[in-house]
């Protein structure tokens, strides 16, 4: 699966209708948020690895009634763990000559 975030500008008074349509009719819809600023909605879609972002946006998403403009953002998952990996942990011998912090 791959993630696609799309900022959506709606026709006046249509943001709730568009959000509802995406949630009810698009199985690719993972999340939809109302936003302030230039765009009205921020939607996250989860697409299969074989699916084309461009085809999804232009042939499906932009045909939704009430959508006036879209801005797509391709996202790449950043994998990390809160605990440092063992190879990055300082060794005790590296800590011997470290100056102690001054306390004021």
C-alpha positions in Angstrom: 0.0 0.0 0.0 1.1 3.6 -0.6 -0.3 6.8 0.8 -1.5 9.8 -1.1 -2.5 13.0 0.7 -4.7 15.4 -1.3 -5.7 18.9 -0.4 -9.1 19.6 -1.9 -10.7 22.9 -2.7 -14.5 22.6 -2.8 -17.3 24.7 -4.4 -18.8 27.0 -1.9 -21.0 25.2 0.7 -19.9 21.7 -0.6 -17.1 20.7 1.8 -19.3 18.5 3.9 -20.9 16.9 0.9 -17.5 16.1 -0.7 -16.1 14.7 2.6 -19.2 12.5 3.0 -18.9 11.3 -0.6 -15.3 10.3 -0.2 -16.0 8.4 3.0 -19.1 6.6 1.7 -17.9 5.9 -1.9 -14.2 5.6 -2.0 -12.8 2.5 -0.2 -9.3 4.1 -0.7 -10.2 6.9 1.8 -8.3 6.4 5.0 -8.9 9.8 6.6 -10.6 13.2 5.8 -10.0 16.4 7.7 -11.6 19.9 7.4 -8.8 22.5 7.1 -8.5 26.2 7.2 -6.6 28.2 4.5 -6.6 27.8 0.8 -8.0 24.3 0.7 -11.1 23.0 2.5 -10.2 19.4 3.0 -7.2 17.2 3.5 -7.8 13.5 2.6 -5.5 10.6 3.0 -5.9 7.7 0.5 -4.3 4.3 0.7 -3.7 2.9 -2.8 -2.4 -0.5 -3.8 1.2 -0.6 -5.0 0.0 -1.2 -8.6 -2.4 1.7 -8.6 -1.4 5.0 -10.4 -1.6 8.2 -8.3 -2.3 10.3 -11.4 -5.0 8.0 -12.7 -6.7 7.9 -9.3 -6.7 11.7 -9.0 -7.7 12.6 -12.5 -10.1 9.8 -13.4 -11.8 9.3 -10.1 -11.2 12.0 -7.4 -11.5 15.1 -9.6 -14.8 13.8 -11.0 -16.5 14.0 -7.6 -19.2 16.7 -7.7 -18.3 19.8 -5.6 -14.5 19.4 -6.0 -13.0 22.5 -7.7 -9.3 21.9 -7.3 -6.8 19.4 -5.9 -3.2 19.4 -4.7 -1.6 16.0 -4.3 1.2 15.1 -2.0 2.9 11.7 -2.3 4.0 10.5 1.2 6.8 8.0 2.0 6.5 6.3 5.3 9.4 7.1 7.6 10.3 4.0 9.6 12.0 4.5 13.0 11.9 3.2 16.5 12.0 5.3 19.7 14.9 3.2 21.0 18.3 3.7 19.4 19.7 0.8 17.6 22.6 -1.0 19.4 25.2 0.1 16.8 24.5 3.7 17.7 24.7 3.4 21.5 27.8 5.0 23.0 30.4 2.6 24.4 31.5 3.1 28.1 35.0 3.8 26.9 33.7 6.7 24.8 32.2 8.3 27.9 35.3 8.4 30.1 36.8 11.7 29.0 33.6 13.6 28.5 33.5 16.9 30.4 30.8 17.1 33.0 28.1 19.8 32.4 28.5 23.0 34.4 25.7 23.8 36.8 25.0 27.5 37.3 
